[in-house]
Amino acid sequence: MTNFLKTFVADESGASAAEYALILVVVGIAIVTAATTLSGAIGGAMDRTSGVLNTGAAPAPAPAPAP
């Protein structure tokens, strides 16, 4: 029994799967955060694009920021 426990504790073959799962969780959280943060900007861009396609005229560009 002690030999089994020593072997079980020393075995690191499952560590890579756990590491990949942790990486996937972090990447998933980053994607959700980015989508939530950018949702307003993406929605605004889609609305402006829809307006241009419906009217056929592009809106006036925003003035350039002062240096």
N, C-alpha and C positions, 0 to 999 in steps of 0.2 A: 504494500500500500504506500509506503514512503517513497518507493521508487517511482510509482505513478505520479505522486504529488510533485516530486522533483522534476519529472519530465514535463508535467502540465505547466508548472510555473516557468520553466525554461523555454517552453514552446512559444515562438513569436510568429508563427505562420498566419494567425488571424489578425495580427496588428495592422497589416497593410489594408485589409478590408475596412477596419475601423477608421483608419486614416483617410481613406477615400470617402467614406461616409461623412466624416467631419468636413472635408473639403467641399463636398456637394452641399452640405447644409450652409456653409459660409457663402458659397457662390449663390445659392438660392436666396439667402437673406439680402445679399448685395443687389440681386436683380429686382426683388420686390421693393427695396428701398429706392432704387433708381427709378423704377416705374412709377412709384408713388410721388416722388419728387418732381418728375418730369411730366406728369399727367396733364397739368394745366397748360404747360408750354406746347405739348403735342396737340392737345385739344384746340388751343388757339390757332395753331398753324393749320390744322385741318379745317377750322371754320373759315379762315382767311382764304384758303385754297378753294373751298366750296363757293365762297362769295365771288371769287374771280371767275370760276368756271360758269357760274350762273349768270353773271352780268357781262362777262367778256371784257372787263376793264380791270386793270390792276390798280390797287390803291396807291396813293402817293407814298413814296418811301419816307421813313422817319428821318428827321434831320440828324446830321452827324453830331456826335458829342463834341463839346468844346475841348480843346487841348489843355 
